[in-house]
């Protein structure tokens, strides 16, 4: 991933997860550090705008342009802070789950069988990674989107 993409991805992920009250302290601190570097060094970068709507593609495009215009990609300290934030999000299960709005997230599971049922999740009901199940995996009753409106999403 090119340096500008790393920065944009980290800022968006940090704004989406690091500002939530449920975010882990390590993610909040890593995002605060990245944000502080941007605010102190690159006044023209509208980080407040992306924090208000991290999923807004227009704001993401503006962020990318502003970072490129001020040559933020050559700032090694800024890039390191962005990579540290992404690593914190990736290695913190609750932050990763909050970012993806996952109902159930399982990693590194070894079992004879696995049964998951009646899950209401955000965008993703169940996510399994590195799962070793000998016999059966049974997943039933997964509802994603807005639980009060099953057709949402």
BELDA-V152953 format. One record per backbone hydrogen bond with DSSP energy under -0.5 kcal/mol. CO is the residue of the C=O (numbers start at 0). NH is the residue of the N-H. If there is no record, write none. Layout:
# BELDA-V152953
co=CO nh=NH
co=CO nh=NH
This chain:
# BELDA-V152953
co=1 nh=5
co=2 nh=6
co=3 nh=7
co=4 nh=8
co=5 nh=9
co=6 nh=10
co=7 nh=11
co=8 nh=12
co=9 nh=13
co=10 nh=14
co=11 nh=15
co=12 nh=16
co=12 nh=17
co=13 nh=17
co=13 nh=18
co=16 nh=19
co=19 nh=22
co=23 nh=27
co=24 nh=28
co=25 nh=29
co=26 nh=30
co=27 nh=31
co=28 nh=32
co=29 nh=33
co=30 nh=34
co=31 nh=35
co=32 nh=36
co=33 nh=37
co=34 nh=38
co=35 nh=39
co=36 nh=40
co=37 nh=41
co=41 nh=44
co=43 nh=45
co=44 nh=46
co=45 nh=49
co=46 nh=50
co=47 nh=51
co=48 nh=52
co=52 nh=55
co=54 nh=56
co=55 nh=59
co=56 nh=60
co=57 nh=61
co=58 nh=62
co=59 nh=63
co=60 nh=64
co=61 nh=65
co=62 nh=66
co=63 nh=67
co=64 nh=68
co=65 nh=69
co=66 nh=71
co=67 nh=70
co=70 nh=73
co=71 nh=74
co=73 nh=75
co=74 nh=78
co=75 nh=79
co=76 nh=80
co=77 nh=81
co=78 nh=82
co=79 nh=83
co=80 nh=84
co=81 nh=85
co=82 nh=86
co=83 nh=87
co=84 nh=88
co=85 nh=89
co=86 nh=90
co=87 nh=91
co=88 nh=91
co=90 nh=92
co=91 nh=94
co=91 nh=95
co=92 nh=96
co=93 nh=97
co=94 nh=98
co=95 nh=99
co=96 nh=100
co=96 nh=101
co=99 nh=122
co=100 nh=121
co=100 nh=122
co=100 nh=123
co=103 nh=126
co=105 nh=128
co=108 nh=131
co=110 nh=133
co=111 nh=134
co=113 nh=137
co=115 nh=139
co=118 nh=120
co=118 nh=142
co=121 nh=144
co=123 nh=102
co=124 nh=103
co=126 nh=105
co=128 nh=107
co=129 nh=108
co=130 nh=132
co=131 nh=110
co=135 nh=113
co=136 nh=138
co=137 nh=115
co=139 nh=117
co=140 nh=118
co=140 nh=142
co=142 nh=120
co=144 nh=146
co=145 nh=148
co=148 nh=151
